């Protein structure tokens, strides 16, 4: 299997719903090259992002952003790259359902 450049995920979760955004497939390592959070509303919003190793249930220690504020009609670039192993999970949440999340990256057979 060759390296695969792709959109890893695009999601606009419902208000206050922590949802799985991306799960690294078995036998693959992933490098998240770009990750953006976009507030698509005219009012301020907040978002959270968590990284869970090996599909673990969510814990406070997994958050890399927690209820961070985002002004209206603004896009926030998440620090990258983010390196992930097989079965690792990215979860996302928006307090009011007005944030969309997009990530691109490279999946490498591992």
Secondary structure, DSSP 8 states (H G I E B T S, - for coil): ---EEEEEEEE---BT--EEEEE--TTEEEEEEEEEEEE-SSS-EEEEEEEEGGG----GGGEEEEEEEE-TT-EEE----EEE-TT-EEEEEESSS-EEEEEEEEEEE-
